[in-house]
Amino acid sequence: MTHLRPPPTKLVIRNIGLLLSGATERPILDADTILAENGKITAIGRNKDINAEGATTIIDANGTTVTPGLIDSHVHPVAGDWTPRQNQIGWIDSFLNGGVTT
């Protein structure tokens, strides 16, 4: 059986106005560009220092803030009158319905 590998990807997010690290000891990074190859971040820095050659996708952040996905392990997600059912097995679905990312 032949297993097909997906083609390599190279994503560049540039023109970031503020890049937050998620680390309390260094919350703001001196960077305006993120490079991700094959779904993994491989470089964070200044656009002039990042090799964007061969990028398959380039996103212009237009000066917006970029922050890591956050997980709140104790939430009560609700949307108006609708509340997802809370139980021991389906809690991850409730988190996703409440807008929590990874």
C-alpha positions in Angstrom: 0.0 0.0 0.0 1.3 3.4 -1.0 1.0 6.2 1.6 0.9 9.6 0.0 2.6 12.4 1.9 1.0 15.8 1.7 3.1 18.3 -0.2 5.4 20.5 1.9 4.0 23.8 3.1 5.7 27.0 4.1 3.5 29.7 5.8 4.7 33.2 6.4 2.7 35.6 8.6 4.2 39.1 8.3 3.5 42.7 9.2 2.6 41.7 12.8 2.1 44.8 14.9 2.5 43.1 18.3 3.6 39.5 18.9 2.8 38.1 22.3 4.8 35.0 23.5 2.5 33.7 26.3 5.6 33.6 28.6 5.5 35.9 31.7 9.2 36.4 31.7 9.2 37.8 28.1 5.6 38.6 27.1 6.3 40.7 24.1 8.6 39.5 21.3 10.8 41.8 19.1 9.4 40.3 16.0 7.0 41.0 13.1 7.1 37.7 11.2 6.3 34.0 11.9 7.5 31.2 9.6 5.8 27.8 9.9 6.9 24.9 7.8 4.8 21.7 7.5 2.5 22.9 10.3 5.3 23.7 12.8 6.7 27.2 13.7 10.3 27.2 12.6 11.2 30.9 13.0 10.0 34.0 14.7 11.7 37.3 14.0 12.0 40.3 11.8 10.8 40.0 8.2 14.3 41.0 6.9 15.8 38.0 8.7 13.2 35.4 7.8 13.7 33.3 4.6 10.2 33.5 2.9 11.5 32.2 -0.4 9.2 29.4 -1.7 6.4 30.3 0.7 3.2 28.5 -0.2 1.0 30.9 1.8 1.8 34.5 2.9 -0.6 36.3 5.3 -0.4 40.0 5.9 -1.4 40.6 9.5 -1.9 44.3 8.7 -0.3 45.4 12.0 -2.6 43.3 14.2 -1.7 41.5 17.4 -0.8 37.8 17.3 -1.0 35.7 20.4 -0.7 32.0 21.1 -3.9 29.9 21.4 -5.1 29.9 25.0 -6.6 27.1 27.0 -8.8 27.9 30.0 -9.2 24.6 31.9 -12.2 25.9 33.9 -14.9 27.6 31.9 -18.6 27.6 31.7 -19.2 28.2 28.0 -22.5 29.7 27.1 -24.0 31.4 24.1 -27.1 33.3 24.9 -29.8 30.9 26.1 -28.0 27.9 24.7 -25.6 26.1 27.0 -23.8 22.9 25.9 -24.4 19.9 28.1 -21.7 19.4 30.7 -20.5 15.9 31.5 -17.3 14.0 32.1 -17.0 12.7 28.6 -18.1 15.6 26.4 -16.2 18.4 28.1 -13.8 19.0 25.2 -16.8 19.6 22.9 -18.1 22.2 25.3 -14.7 24.0 25.4 -14.7 24.1 21.6 -18.3 25.5 21.5 -17.2 28.2 23.9 -14.4 29.3 21.6 -11.4 27.9 23.4 -8.5 27.1 21.0 -5.3 25.1 21.2 
